[in-house]
Amino acid sequence: MKIIFRNLLFFLGLTFPFQACQQDPTPEIPIIQATEFQFIGVEHNEKLQDTFEFLVANQNSMGRKSMLSNKKAVEQFLISEQESNTKYPASMIAIGVAYTKQLFASSKHQFARQQVYPESLELGEKVKLYLGKLNVILSVEAFGDPSVHQEIKVLEETIALEKDLSDRELVLLYSATSIASHSYTYWSENYENWEQLGPSGTLQQSYKTGPAGNIVKADVAGAVA
């Protein structure tokens, strides 16, 4: 059963409301801030926990079924969660569902291992630069290191100083940093709980270069996609 969720990714399509700030009587151009994207990380963690609770509730029955049946059950659960979400437009929900199906279609036994950003994405050089910096920050062996959050915050502050990043690029980067920070917090607090769902050490063996960094990198790659 551990193989079923060891590379579990879940990312909903999101829309982002932005409001222009006003100073005196002259309106300024809206400036996108990293703080506006905290809700993405919050919802990401909520859905991870919902999935964990689903696995716990169905652990006995899934243990008696085939790997393929178990994988299908988790896939259907995630798709149902997305389709029942009323916060976002149908077009955005469709993107999330399509991405989920892509992950589960990789093989009979495993999910697609999304630890890097899909080559099909058209990313500017500066976006690649900052995603690369985020990747370095997440290259850690263990959970619970407070310096990870501080380094992500510094990275967001550096991005905020850029003058030639488009709104789309800022949305992408701040979505990535939000997921990175919240995902690292989630796994720091819940990694051992997920470990208990399967044979001892299985999850760690899947991430030999550092379970902390690789699991969070997979979450971030899903967010970027």
N, C-alpha and C positions, 0 to 999 in steps of 0.2 A: 504493500500500500504506500510505502514511503516514496517509491518512484512516481506515484500518481501526482504528488504535490510538491516534490522537491524543487522543481523549477517553476512553481506556480506564479503566474503573472495575471494581473487583472487591472485593466485601465479603462475607465469610462470616458467617452467623448464629453468634452466640457465646453461651455461657453463662458465668457468672462465679461461681466458688466464693468465698464469703466466710467468714472464720472470726472468731468473737468473741474479743476479747482479755479477759484476766482480770487483775484487780488485787486482791490479797489474796484472801479467800474469796468476794467478791461479783462475779459476772459483770457486765460492762458491756454496753451496747447496741453491737453491731458498728458500727464507723465505716468507711465505705468510703474508701479512699485512692487517690490518683491512681496510685501506684506499682503497684497491683494490676492495672492495665490496660496495662502496658508490653507484655505479650505480644501484644496486639491489633495494635499498630504493627509489632512484629517479624514477625508472621505476614503482615501486609499487604505488607511489603517483600519477604518471601520469595516470595509469590505474584506480585508484580510481576516479580521476577527470573525466576521460572519461565516467565512469559508471554513475557518478552523472549527467553529461550533457545528457546522454542517458535518464535517468529517468526524468529529467526536460522536455526534448523535447517530451516525450511520456506520461507525467503526465495526461493529459486530457483523452487520449484514454485508458490508463491503469485504470483510475478511473471508467470506464464504463464496465470493464471486470471482470471476476471472479478472485479470488486469484490464482487459479491454472494456469489460462491463463497468468496472470501477471508474475508469477514465471517462467513459461516456456519462456516467452519473454526475461527476464533478463538472464536466462541460455543460450539461443541461442545467445544473444548478446556477452556474455563473451567467449563462445566457438568460435564464429566467430572472435573475437579480437585475440584470441590465434592462431587460424589456419592461419590467414592472416599475422602473424608475421614472417618475413624472417630472423631474427637475429639468430635463434637457430635451432638446428637439429630437424628433424621430431620426433625422439624418445623423445626428451625433451618436445616438444609441446604435444605429446600424454600423457605424465605424467600430464601436467597441465590440459588438457581436462578431463582426467579420474578423477582427484581430484575435478574439478568443478562439474562433474556429481555426484560424491559421496556426495558432500555438498547439492546439490539440491534434491537428492533422499531420504533425511531423513524423510520427511513427506509431506503431501499435502500443509501445510501452513508455515512451517518453514525450515530454513537451519539447517544443523548439527551444533551444538554449539561447535566449535573447540576452546576452551579456554585452553585446555591442550594438551600435545603432544601425538600423537597416540601410544597406547601400542605396536603396531606391530613394531615400530622402535627399532632397536638394537643400544642403546646408551651406550657408556662407562661411567664409574662412574664419571670421571672428567667432561665429557660433561654434564651429569645430574646435577652435582654440579653447573656448570656455568649457565646452563639454569635456575636452581633454583634461583640463585642470580639475574639473569635478571628478573625473575618472581617477585621477591621481589621489585626490582626497579620500576617495572610497576604497583605495587599495590598502585596506587594513586587515589584519589577521583576526582581530577580536572585536566583540561588541562592548558597549559601555564606555567608550573613550570620549570624554566631553570635548576634546579638541576637534573632533570631526564636525560638530555643530558650529564651533567657532570659526573653523576654516571655511565652511559653507557660507556663513554670514559674511565673512570678509570677501569671499568671491562675489556674493550678491552686491556688496557695496562697490566693488570694482566694476561690475557690469553696469551699475547705475551711473557711473561716471562716463560711460561711453556715449558719444554724441551721434553716432551713425548707425545704430542698431534700429531696425524697423520695429513697429509694434508686434508684428508676427514673431520676430526673432526674440523679442523680450518675453512674449508669452511663452514661447518654447523654453527659453532658458530658465525663467522663474518657475515654470511647471516642473522642470527637471530638478531644480534645487529644492523645491518644496517636497517633492516625492523623496529625494535623497535624504533630507533631514528627518522627515517623519518616518520613513521606512527604517532608517537606522535606529530610531527610537523604538519602533515597534519590535524589531527583531532583537534588540538588546533586552527587551522585557519579556519576549515570548518565544525566543529560539528554543529553549529547553522544553517548552510545552509541545512544540511541533516535533521535536526529536522523539518524544515519548509515544508518538503515534506510529512509530515504525521501529525496526531493529536498531539496536544501539550503534551509533556511529555512522549510520547510513548517510544522513544528510551531510555530515562533515566530510565523508569520503567523496562526496559528489563535488565538493568545493575545496580541492586540495591546496589551492593557492591562497586560501583564506576565506572561510565561510562567510564572515561578516561582509567583506567587500563585494564578493561575487553575488551574493543574494541581493544586496541592495542595488548593485549595478544592473541586475536583471530587471528589477522594479523600475529603475530610471529609464532603461532602454525601452520598456513598455510605454512609459509616459511620453517619451519623445516620439515614438512611433504613432 
